Amino acid sequence: MESSIFKISTSNGTGTGFLVRDYNLVITTFQVIQGHKNVSIESSDREKQIGKVVFINTKIDIAFIEIESFSPSKITIDPSVEIQAQDIVNLVGFPFGMQLSINTGIISNPKIEVENQILFQTDAAVNKGNMGGPIFSSDGKLLGIVASKFQASDNIAFGIPYQNLLQLLSNYNSKLGEFQVQCPTCKNIITEQVDFCKACGTKCDNQVFDDVKITHLGLFVENAIQTLGLNPVLARVGRDLWEFHQGSAFIKMFVFKNDYLLASSKLNKLPKSNLDHLLTYLLEDHHHPYTLGIVDNHIYLSYRVHLSDIYSSKVDDIKKKLVNLALKADDLDNFFHDKYNCEFALESKI
């Protein structure tokens, strides 16, 4: 079942989605992909691909995403399943964008009204990265989609019933347009920006057709990432935050203390013995302007620049150094592994 559940990442953060058998679509919530027509889809074995948002219903809070490469899904929808109080449920997702995990709870209320929507309530622990993920019964039946939780409360989360998903899947027709917005009132499909639904006259929210604007910093960093041959959409994991692999090395770029752009790579674990020669190497200045350091028994390579320098004549040189950090990290993790017997970091892709 893990192969049918995906991490979804955008410049707003991360969420979860899942593939249902007989429908070649990744299911998630509108909140997860809001402001993006192209998103990063990452499998549990950390393979990434671009997902194309093709359908949204903002009222029910469901979105469909098309992907090109996937294995046949093991997740099915059984229309005879009942959602009942006290039933055990399992929520599967990527909490805080971390590795795939399962949270268990019970159905606290099988039918509760939240913001004019009928949802079900569960006491299973939910974090933002779980949003859009599947909710299963104890015997693996799909019950719904993780919708939302009270920000100030623990153990109160909501699920969108699977019946709502079935309804939208029956409404979806790929031939109607590349990006479809379903009218929340009459279910008419809208494919272009209009002020009012042509079928029922409901006022339309045209902002759902617009992509989130990338900041000047974002454009700069993503241009550097693109130079490495990677689609920057695949690297986005939050606002002013990018993560990707260059070869085996895991690269992270982010704003540090609101003043600096920091690029770093967690390379290797320290060996358990014979550290003298390794520590001597790390203390020598072999890789200026990059810095080698040790944090929590791991070797890091990093480069820091003040944000103001991105607006200066140094901008092209800074971009080149960002690119070279990623390339150097890919060389150094192998160097430390081969010469000093350092294990690769868990985040490495080997």
KENU-951541 format. One record per atom (N, C-alpha, C): z, y, x. Coordinates in steps of 0.001 Angstrom, whole numbers, plus 500000, padded with zeros to 6 digits. Each point is the difference from the previous one (the first is absolute). Example, Ala and Ser with C-alpha at 12.3 -4.5 7.8 and 13.67 -1.06 7.14 Angstrom:
# KENU-951541
507800494310513190500000501190499110500000501200500900499280501050499650500060501190500820500730501090499230
END
This chain:
# KENU-951541
500000498788500813500000501212499187500000501272500853500523499914501244500067501163500876498628500606500246498971499148500065498656500495500292499431500848498870500660500000498830499532500771498847500768501296499809500930500305500915500823501195499882499764500885501209499805501290499775499550500907501044500883501239500098500090500525501216500595501318500205498897501039499802500286501033499216499053501082499764500553501262500657499201500639500839500460501178500726499060501177499769500601501181499855499245501249499869500754501076500774499482501215499961500694501109500661501263500393499243500244499395498844501237500240499254501085498984500329499621498882500589500969498955500297499432498623499713500885499037499774499579498614499801500483499451498671499302499002499534500354499287498774499494498575500109499931499320498879499598498596499957498946499812498919499134499036500205499014499616498988499782498496500063499322499456499003499789498557499979498682499666499305499468498865500388498728499515499473500282498927498959499313500090498860500175499033498919498775499101499928500240498723499816498888499050499892499048500393498872498711499829500266498910500287499057499664501490499915500755500847500697499677501434500031499982500441501465498847500410500474499879500387501409500483501435500195501232500244499617500573501336500054501448499902500497500389500949500851501401500133500384500673500882498955501100499512499457500743500711498957501169500741500646500206501249499619501158500758500456500302501062498952500895500933500326500272501092499075499255501256500425499773500865499037499346501278500286500823500818500988501324499921499901500860500768500902499757499640501461499655498764500273499792499553501376498757500639500611498935500130499218498714500475500562499681501438499599500891500663499300499715501331499463499468500939501081498861500629499703499397500937500926499085499367501027499682498719499847499158499312500977499020499071499300498727500095500376498999499061499482499735498871500986500393500197501254499900498957501020501373499809500624500435498748500090501345499699500491499924498855501004501085499846500763500102498883500930500631498810499288499342498852500107500505498750499430500311499059501154501271499600500112500420499159501119500592498698499483499496498893500519500494498687499591501295499670500726500647498927499591501274499614500594499856499592501467498772499653500428499774499687501417499469501208500768500168501209499404499748501295500637498531500311500227499116499348499262498586500367500017499770501119498989499278501047500422499785501157499138498541500131499590499804500592498823498668500353499532500117501181499051498859500665499786499964501128499080499924499488498569500853500548499145499930499708498574499485501214499257499167499775499014499395501078499228500602500016498593500680501103499657500601500124498671498882500173498977499978499135498986498897500017499037500443500300498570501318499887499740500459500173498613501455500441500015500321500988499149501399500408499853500309500277498532501233499710499628500563500435498723501332500647500348500062501324499921501183500719500459501190499817499065499749499768498726501095499843499047500696498660500188499226498937500080500578498671500209500418499818501457499424500827500893500334499980501423499470498744500682498695499757499819499349498854500635498703500468500637499680499425501154498743500282500688499387498700500491498666499968500046499261498859500532499277500439501273500007499107500996499368500281501293499057498859500341498797500346500424499033499001500452500128499805501507499970498737500453499948499689501427498875499002500228499503499954501243498862499144500292500410498600500426501106499905500721500387498714500570501339499545499437500025498822499419501245499459499463499871498497499786501147499328500003500043498576499683500248499843498507499553498899499418500249499790498565501485500124499683500326500750498963501396500265499675500658498808499316501290499837500293500794498978499335500826500588498855499899501316499808500760500660498943499185499981498718500567499455498959499316499931498711500817500742498941499330500313498888500683500636498873500003499020498828501188499606499589500153499094498865500407500831498777499099500175499028500293500863498849501081499466499073500460498781500241501049499429499144501413500264500527500096500580501204501314500226500607500761501077499237501299499769499785500862500985499341500956500607501012500224501289499879500946500710500860501322500092499246501019499297500500501256499877499262501183500460500847501004500560499323501215500451500666500678498854500731500546500310501184500751499082500852499105499038500783498697500039499775499105499163500807500022500477501449499931499063500930499952500333501425498599500472500371499932501055500802498705500535500431499994500168501518498796499916500573499792500220501431498980501111500181500385501055500710499115501118500303499504499836501433498693499980500177499411499774501318499296501274500446500272500427501230499360501224500479500369500335501423499659501221500386500197500481501362500974501189499976501304499756499883500959501111499905499936500900501230499900501312499759499913500983501076498847499708500951498975499292499516498851499690500847500258498909501019501140499315499884500335498942500965499291498700499615500453498880500550499357498727499740500239499548498556499135499108499548500078499481498640501346499330499764500629500304498863501293499413499685500124499785498500501034499259499617500250499686498592501398500472499619500094500747498911501289500404499444500189499309498645501174499479499779500275499230498783500996500732499104499793499904498702500922500592499037499821499330498649500439500685498964499819499493498643499373501086499131499469499583498867499528500950498994501214500564499278500235501304500180501144500634499335499665500370498565498768500412499788499532500381498661498510499700499929499568499124499111498582499616499948499091501054499388500589500992499359499164501030499352500801501288499926499611500965500858500707501274500051498981501128500099500272501091499296499067501128500020500356500957501134499022500257500857500160500933501122498788500921500013500236501286499782498914500993499985498871499555499060500387499615498806499071499608498931499205498739500309500488499208500943499366498731500311501005498867499804499527498876499467500850498826499852499908499178501290501116499926500722500090499256501245501104498952499857500209499201501037501197499163500021500849500388501208501294499797499867500949500435501021500540498802500757500160500165501310500569498947500832501018500606500952500939499166500463500993500479500953499628499633501439498793499490500221499564499665501359499853501274500825500359499915501276499904501159500883498537500378500225499712501288499840498632500501500158500014501215500907499069500032500947499792501165500847498568500469499825499700501173500524498703500605499735498842499085500387500152499286501104498910499132500441499718498845499064500952499686499093499790498934499016499121500434498836499836501310499830499244500508498853498612499362499930499616499561498806498695499391499816499952498513500240501116499434500473500019498577500302500233499134498774499769498706500127500156499087498860501454499621499749500309499745498740501298499477499592499759498614499402500641498992500579499791498621499571501251499448499316499774499047499121501113499225499443500453498992501051501097499294499721500533499038500968499028498855500273499089499747499057499011498939500217498637500545500405499945501259500464498777500548500584499017500608499032500388500207498746499104500631499026500058501528500158498847500652499917499969501454500109500565500631498733501036500832500176500609500689498865499570501459499918499723500604501151499644501410499957499816500598501379500026501334500029499758500780501219501189500926500217500464500098501234501111500909500310499547501435499748500716500691499096499568501332499581500785501107500674501314500062499788500770501125500520501471499670499930500827500883500536501439499837499899500649501372499949501237500037499491500758501243500025500356500309501451499690501222500458500225500348501391501478499962500379500879500292499068501423500091500329500773498747499629499321498931499610500698498812499526499545498763500750500927499106500282499674498719500601499852498954498901499169499010500279499853498847499111499512500372498605499215501061499901499325500316498749498535500248500339499145499087499609498573500121500260499232499563498762498739500355499950499198499721498811498711499286500361499548499198499048498745499291500158499035500333498876498728500114500341498946500160498998499637498597499509500141499706498727499727498645499510498574499555500296499851498712500293498682499463500337499005500175498852500487500111498755499095500186498865499195501297500133500631501047500534499284501260500228498890499821501022500281499212501031498990499719501016498829499238499406500300498988499204498918499229499365499100500895499156500616500928499291499234500918499151499039500832500843500483500536501121499151500843500840498913499190500701500331498785500393498982499156500623498864499710499022500348499848498738498958499761498987499175501259499744500601501174500225499280501261499794499078500342501169500307499487501199499271500414501196498603499384500045499020500843500290498610499566500158499434500751501202499732499297501077499557500640501236498696500777499834499226499649498977498706500662499806500138501418499437501199500354499541500184501314499375500141501132501007500247499675501262500124501046501005500814499546501185499824500678501153500701499624501213501477500361499949500352501066499274501394500405499858500245500338498544500851499195499351500196500129498564501436500410499686500130500979499114501290500444499514500052499699498506500997499246499579500095499668498585500818501055499265499436500513498927500706500978499185501293499375499485501142500666500185501279499424499573500162499912498487499120500696499258500131500036498545499084499008499305498706500064500335499040499184499249499405498859500810500361499892501294499527498942500887498541500181500411499403501143499676498647500290500453499964500086501524498886499578500597499852500049501451499330501317500397500652500723500904499506501286500491499597499828501459498794500423500364499493499784501357499687501300500736500258501135499372499761501285500654501026501007499511500168501076500744500971501021499637499561500725498733500832499901498978499759500706498738501346500561499527499939501075499245501241500612499525500654499197498873499133499365499177500523499247498856499231498691499859500702498969499543499354498709499755498937500181498920498798499542500266498901500166499051500179499157498747500839498972500083500187499116498854501083500484499047501104500545500560501125500348499127500503501432500164499516500690501017500393501391500193501284500213500769500622498910500513501212500147500794499708500766501287500901500920500358499820500763501233500090499068501200499070500163500930499923499115501160500651500645501230500595499187500823500559500451501272498951499781501081499262501055500333498912499867500959500476499763501427501274500222500252500506499806501356499922498543500445499929499076499049499935498586500377498684499669500693498999500880499892498722499782500675500019500533501430501019500785500355500045500657501304500800499183501000499512499931501232500749499379501081500999501002500578501114499480500487500982500840500687499339500659501205500248501293500187499415500707501133500753499637501278499249499688501043500582499663501284500320501290500756501181500073500601500415501183500740499177500170501277500115501181500602499309500251501271500438498982501049501311499733500057500512498993500924499401498638499690499956499660498712499444498715499602498553499836500420499210501030499803498592499949500404499872499796501507500870500674500754499974499886501464500336498581500444501114499454499484500420498658500394498970498965499557499490500144498799499057499008499487498666500057500719499651501164500531498805500089500828500189499209501291501212500060500566500301499215501198499958498502499689500577499610498873499995498595499608498576499503499776499178500840499406498604499633499756499251499799501318500361500770501018499386499845501320500242498602500558501115499392499608500322498640500437499228498937499221499194500449499028499185499059499225500679499464498763501092500653499582500739499547498819499854501001498868499769499504498794500006500875498832501424500514499810500213501329500057501368500528499924500723499672498700499272499691498931500648499593498750500880498777500239499571499121500904500747498778500284501282500271500779500127501190500577501181500322500813501048500782499218499664500545498852500937500833499247501122499166499390501233500437500252501158499326499380501011501017499469499575501234499832500892501030499478499530501376500432500715501004499556499648501368500356500209500228501493498951500411500690500043500242501442500575498803500747499565498806499595500459498760500623498857498999500019499717499476501200498905499053500171500472498825500847499580498792499631500307498788500748498757499125500056499710499459501173498821499131500136500135499181501286499158499021500135499949499196501220498759500372500815500225500193501297498895500118500943500038498746500852499094499075499715500114498687500610501278499344499537500851499615500943501277499371499642501112501008499794499815501238500487501081500989499994500129500691498648501255500174499573500314500708498765500218501471500323499233500880499359500030501433500274500551500729498779500872500959500261500575500816498930499883501466500386499492500835499081499900501434500213500667500705498835500856500978500314500778500640498945500550501335500481500451500805499048500632501278500314501469499751500306500452500543501125501365499781500479500761501326499976501118500022499264500870501172499891499246501260499551498970499814499203499232501091499393499260500873501007500110499697501304499399500855501019498999499287500900500061498671500040499191499264500967499158498922499321498857499739500592499226498812499658500336498959501054500504498868499556500404498936500910499120498779499766499427499501501086499247498752499964500748498988500851500251498832499472500775499014500751499503498592499715500347499105500902499656498588499831501157499151500497500499499142499140501037499036500367499294498811500628500150499846501321499152499074500744500570498584500104501170499902500647500527498674500344501521499983499943500544498785499875501435499797500163500334499928501493501182500463500363500454499818501376500265498521500257499688499517501204500332498611500320501514499836500150500458498791499922501447499739500063500527499937501429499090499976500981500429499931501394498937500661500889500347500167501303499077500579500989499459501354499550500928500902499701499618501319499480499746501038501077500451499752501233499993501048501019498611500597500223499030499175500246498659500499500297499387500695498773500270499472498822499481500617498776500603501388499802501318500119500174500658501298499801499516501015501036499768499541501209499456500898501030498632500518499587499178499110499473498667500414499548500098501013498866500891499751499051500126500893498845500471501393500400500811500085501066500521501286500445498993500801500808498994499329500511498956500701500761498996500633499039499404501086500447499091500771499126498564499519500177499716498819499433498667499403500168498984500512498980500468500521498878499097500191498860500062501408499404500284500993500822500016501379499522498663500334499309499998500689498820501099500705499321500814499128499045499834498700500080500722499104499103501331499591500624500942499637499151501334499632500450500310498565499611500504499244500956500506498659499721501517500074499870500536499367498979501439500030499786500486498719499354501321499876499889500616498822499403500864500433498827499773499402498845500812500225498808500304498642499375501271499692499826500414498734499363499321498786500635500033499975501336499460498864500764498500499815499857499308501059499640498548499957499919499397501115500855498837499710500556499276500980500805499063500784499094500076501314500103499144500891499209499127500843500917498813500293499525499131501002500617499875501142499003500169501243500461499971501110499052499343501240500591499584500873499095499398501290500367500394500995498927500497501174500432500459501009499064499325501332500284499607500687498919499374501311500141500516500909498894500195501276500301500457500942498988498878500268499002500355500094498738498985500183498957499179501257500215500592501030500573499261501250500213498836499812500959500103499016500904498931499783500972498723499477499355500134499429498806498827499482499297499095501151499545500569501187499904499243501178499596499545500825501206500151499453501203499676500736501221498734499446500643499680500543501167498822499544500751500207498602500577501222499464499901500315498667500534499616498877499041499491500354498820499852499018498925499135498810500401498891500231500705499126498884500376500675499082501011500770500601500919500710499203500989501089499165499338500686500563499011501046499267499283499406498814499254498876500230499358499335498904499282499660498872500963499485500351501171499632498989500985501235499211500443501134500692500143501219499322500429500537499072498917499836500377498745500404499109498914499169498717500015498702500170500180499104498841500057500367499111501179500224500624501163500303499225501204501353499301499912500956500592499258501281499311499834499795498650499330499194499988498946499756498744499294499329498974500915499025500443500784499301499095500910500925499498501100500838500895500529500928499624501059501053499020499476500470500217498778500985499097499414499450498584499893498723499907499656499376498689499865499920499286501349499886500767501084500000499406501343501418499663500462500941500918499745501338499845500558500786498849499391499832499740498714500783498890499427499602498678500646498725499853500333499551498800500712500498499996501444500001501188500624500487500127501376501460499573500109500856500508499116501417499651500050500234498526499660499180499483499124500114498582499637499645499106501192498898500326500675499506499137501078500784500173501298500363501235500346500627500262501293501526499838499969500615500400498892501467500013499952500580499044498959499137499171499415500454498978499036500710500613498789499488501140499534500565500662498827499305499497498733500753499585499024499408499596498724499369501205499303498948499742499237499409501069499200500980500401498919499948501279499629500828500477498883499586499298498718500935499891499077499722499342498726498843500675499271499864501323500175498941500739499314498626499779500601499940499412501190498714499775500666499137499034499202498711500139500167499063499133499297499364499063501027500521498779500041499531499044501022499629498669499359
END
